[in-house]
Amino acid sequence: METKIIEGRSFENHDFVKAGMEAQVYEECQFISCNFSGLSLSGCMFIDCVFISSNLSNSILSKASFQDVDFRKCKMIGLKFDECNPLLLSFTFEDCMLNLSSFFQLKIPATRFTRCNLQEVDFSETNLSKSLFQQSDLYKAVFDNTILEDADLRSAENYTLDPENNYIRGAKFSAIGLPGLLGKYDIQID
């Protein structure tokens, strides 16, 4: 079976749930206000693509490939990024809702999360070295054996992580974030 490739196309207000996916490979495409909610993206490859104001919530990402993909203002609740093809996996997120998603055991250094809702996201055993969490909400996000070396969490909020159970050498935090780092010690910080 021949792989269908679509290059340089823009899809606007397209409901992929009803229409289905046209190809297995999308390169340098834009998806604006599109619906992928609950759709299986298994085996699909997205290279240098941009998703804007699209809904990908609960989509199935088994073996899906995202290479240099930007997500902006997207609703992406409950996604299991840990099921993606890890080869060349890289993306950025801006103004996205990623609540209840999982990045378990992924190697995604230098990932940018800008003004994102990352509530209850699983970052366990994830390599997030040199990543940026700019003005992002990390309420109940799970950091367990996570590599955060040289990561920037200075403007992130509501995070709780154990410095003894994560790799944080060179990471940047603000003084306001101290309770999230010292919470397990049950001390009072004024």
BAVO-173961 format. One record per residue (C-alpha): residue in three letters; x, y, z. Coordinates in pm, whole numbers, plus 50000, padded with zeros to 5 digits. Layout:
N
alaXYZ...
% end
This chain:
190
met500005000050000glu501405033749897thr501805060950160lys499775092050079ile501615124750146ile500065159450165glu502445189050160gly501955226250220arg498175225550255ser496005245850490phe492905230250646glu490435254250805asn487275244851000his487745209150883asp486105181251085phe488475151751049val486245131051278lys483495131351014ala485665132850701gly488505109950814met492205114550753glu493195119050390ala496815108750426gln499365092050647val501975119950612tyr501355157350645glu504315180150582glu504335218050632cys500555218550673gln498365241550882phe495305229551072ile493165259251181ser490025253751393cys489945216951302asn488345188451496phe490315156551569ser488525148951900gly488665111751978leu490065103751633ser492765077651586leu495925094051453ser497755060951482gly500625058751239cys500115094051103met503175115951060phe503165153851102ile506345171850997asp506805209651039cys503055214151087val501085239951285phe497825233251471ile495885264851567ser492655265751773ser492055228951703asn490545201851924leu492635170351960ser491195159152294asn491185121652357ser492735114252017ile494625081451989leu498315088151929ser499665052651904lys502785053951681ala501825089251561ser504835110551474phe505195147651553gln508395163351421asp508845200851479val505115206551530asp503625238051688phe500365236951879arg498705270651947lys495445276352136cys494565239452106lys492405218052331met494395186352393ile492885169852699gly493775133752785leu496415127852519lys498925099652566phe501995114652403asp503975085752552glu502395063352286cys503815084552001asn506715073851785pro509685087551984leu511915091951676leu512615129251622leu509665137851850ser509575175451906phe506845200851955thr505985233952121phe502785243852297glu501385278952330asp498095287552505cys497075250652500met494965230352740leu496825197652800asn495135186553122leu495245149153205ser497805141952932ser500865119452965phe504465124552858phe505665094153059gln509295084252985leu509625106552678lys512855123652579ile511655158452487pro514365182952597ala513975219952520thr510185217352488arg508355250552530phe505085252652721thr503885288852707arg500705298852896cys499475262752902asn497165244353138leu499125213453241gln496915202253527glu497365165953632val499815159453347asp502175129953397phe505825139653346ser507185108953528glu510625097953405thr510495123953127asn513585142053003leu512555178853008ser516045193353038lys516265229352912ser512465230852878leu510465262452941phe507265263453146gln506355299953091gln503255311653279ser501895276153280asp499655260253543leu501105227453674tyr498455220053938lys498775183354042ala501235176253758val503325145653840phe507115149053847asp508715116153951asn512305108453850thr511945136353593ile514955153253436leu514475190853473glu518135201153449asp518435237053322ala514625239053286asp512935272553350leu509945272053586arg510315307653715ser506895319053592ala505145285253628glu502575281553902asn500985255154125tyr503725229454080thr504785204654344leu507945184654295asp510395167254523pro513975179554461glu515265146554604asn513265125854355asn513935146254040tyr516985159353858ile516915197253894arg520565208153865gly520645242553701ala516835245453692lys515385280053751phe512605286254004ser511135318054153ala510925324954526ile507125322554494gly507565286054386leu509445275454701pro506355260054867gly506045236554568leu509645225154616leu509575222054995gly506015209455047lys507005174855167tyr508835189855465asp505615204355609ile507295237355692gln505875272355690ile507375297455447asp506645334655488
% end
